[in-house]
Amino acid sequence: KVEERVRAVQNWVLAPLRNEHFTSLATLNEAIAKGIDELNDRPFTKMTGSRTERFQTERAHLRPLPEVAFSYGRWLSLKVPPNYH
């Protein structure tokens, strides 16, 4: 699924920009953002709605990111004695 989405972004967002000339990174980012918005607003082919509409309905179920980014776990490799004690 991820590779399909990457291909869709390449085809629908980046490919139309290949013949454009950008003089700054800001204008390139604006063009990419516009292409992504257009891609997300396109209606689904097999379902009703669009990605933007789907995100708006699922937004209420999202939780904030945790305060701690990551905590390391400690794993031990122990051997059980022959008498299982």
Backbone torsions as a table, in degrees:
resi	resn	phi	psi	omega
1	LYS	NA	-39.3	-178.9
2	VAL	-65.8	-42.8	-179.9
3	GLU	-64.6	-33.9	176.1
4	GLU	-64.6	-40.9	179.7
5	ARG	-68.9	-38.0	177.3
6	VAL	-62.8	-43.0	178.4
7	ARG	-64.1	-38.7	178.7
8	ALA	-64.0	-41.8	178.6
9	VAL	-66.2	-39.8	178.2
10	GLN	-63.4	-42.2	-177.1
11	ASN	-74.1	-41.1	-170.9
12	TRP	-98.7	-19.3	-177.6
13	VAL	-112.2	-52.2	-173.5
14	LEU	-82.0	-37.4	-177.9
15	ALA	-60.9	-42.2	177.8
16	PRO	-64.8	-17.9	-178.9
17	LEU	-91.7	-1.6	-172.2
18	ARG	-66.7	-25.9	179.7
19	ASN	-99.6	2.9	179.2
20	GLU	-85.1	153.5	176.2
21	HIS	-116.8	124.4	-179.1
22	PHE	-113.2	137.6	-178.0
23	THR	-97.9	-11.4	178.2
24	SER	-148.1	159.5	178.3
25	LEU	-66.5	-32.5	-179.8
26	ALA	-64.3	-41.9	179.6
27	THR	-69.8	-35.0	175.6
28	LEU	-64.0	-44.7	178.8
29	ASN	-62.9	-37.1	177.0
30	GLU	-63.8	-42.6	179.9
31	ALA	-65.7	-40.4	178.0
32	ILE	-66.3	-43.2	179.0
33	ALA	-61.7	-40.3	178.0
34	LYS	-63.3	-43.3	178.8
35	GLY	-64.3	-39.3	178.7
36	ILE	-66.7	-41.3	176.9
37	ASP	-61.3	-41.7	178.2
38	GLU	-64.7	-40.5	178.7
39	LEU	-64.2	-43.0	-179.4
40	ASN	-70.2	-25.1	179.7
41	ASP	-86.6	-10.2	179.1
42	ARG	-67.1	138.2	179.6
43	PRO	-70.0	149.4	175.0
44	PHE	-64.8	154.3	178.5
45	THR	-86.0	-34.2	-175.9
46	LYS	-110.2	-3.9	179.4
47	MET	-131.9	166.9	176.1
48	THR	-86.9	151.7	177.9
49	GLY	92.1	-169.1	179.8
50	SER	-137.4	176.2	179.3
51	ARG	-64.8	-36.4	178.5
52	THR	-64.0	-44.8	178.6
53	GLU	-63.9	-41.2	179.2
54	ARG	-63.3	-40.9	179.1
55	PHE	-65.0	-39.7	-179.8
56	GLN	-63.1	-36.5	179.2
57	THR	-74.0	-31.5	-178.7
58	GLU	-88.7	-10.0	-176.8
59	ARG	-59.4	-35.7	-178.2
60	ALA	-64.8	-23.9	-177.7
61	HIS	-90.4	-4.5	-179.5
62	LEU	-77.5	144.9	177.6
63	ARG	-109.9	154.5	177.5
64	PRO	-68.5	158.4	177.6
65	LEU	-66.0	149.4	179.8
66	PRO	-66.4	155.2	179.4
67	GLU	-64.0	-43.8	179.4
68	VAL	-92.7	125.3	-175.3
69	ALA	-66.2	-42.7	-176.4
70	PHE	-162.1	140.5	174.1
71	SER	-124.3	134.9	-177.4
72	TYR	-75.9	140.5	174.5
73	GLY	-97.4	152.9	179.1
74	ARG	-114.0	123.9	-177.8
75	TRP	-113.8	134.9	177.7
76	LEU	-115.1	145.4	175.7
77	SER	-110.4	107.2	-176.8
78	LEU	-113.2	155.2	-179.7
79	LYS	-113.4	134.1	178.8
80	VAL	-86.6	132.3	178.5
81	PRO	-64.8	163.3	-178.3
82	PRO	-60.9	-24.4	-179.0
83	ASN	-91.8	7.3	177.1
84	TYR	65.2	20.1	179.3
85	HIS	-112.0	NA	NA
